[in-house]
């Protein structure tokens, strides 16, 4: 069966063949991937990709999913289903807009405080799950409005850990210059 996926705004076609109860063979061009998977939870998959272990964490966002692998988020949607949230314009970012854990975890470090200014990609909070730390980063430039958790808190996917007010794009139109 052939699937078309929109991955970070790139359309990619895969031929997929089911392999047993918990595996698939993916073919993209000349590249062949053997993938075996174990569902850990609704937000966590343990994969063996060509024999190499990979943890994948999932979050839904409308018609798309964000898959986080090795700390890098990938936005994935069905290439045959239009995403009505972005119709008529190109999405400016593929990074999730909220700081939320990709899996059930415990907060181990908070690296910002209310009022702090952050840059996109800057480390904000560190969570731990299954003896593995994940650093969550700022989705955009802005200022921290609130930190909604404390070190030691147990957190779940979808729970917003830090509120950041996105910085408006600087505009010089219509602004007067000082004399």
C-alpha positions, 0 to 999 in steps of 0.5 A: 500500500502507498502512503503520502505523508507531509513531513515538515512541509515536504511531501514524501511517498512511502510504500508500506508492507505490514510485517507480522503484528508489530512491524512494517517494511517502508520503501522510499525510493531506493531506501528500505526500512525494516521497522518493528514497534512496541506501543509503550503508551498512547504517546510513546512508541519504542521502535527498532529501525533496521535493528537500531533502537529509537524512542518516538513520542507523539502529540496530536495537533488537529490533522497533524501529529508531532513526532519527537525523535532524539529531541527533534520535533517533526510535524507529520500529516496525511498528504491526501488530507488538507490541513484546514488550519493552514489553508491559504498560507504557509505555516511559519513553524513546525515546532509545537507552540506550547511547552508540553512533555512528549510523554509522562515524565517528572520535572527535573530542572526549570531553567527560566523564571517569569519575566525572563526573555527567551529565544526560539530553541533556548532550553526552558525545562528538563523532564525525565522519563524512564531514566532518560532526560528530555530538554524542552525548548522555547517554541519562539522568541518571547517572555516567560509569563508563567511557570506552571510546574515545580521540580519533582512534579509529575507531568503528562502530555498536553499539560502546558508547563511554561507559558511564553508570550510570543514576541511580536515581529519588530516593525518600523513602519509608522514609527517615528524616529527620535530627533 
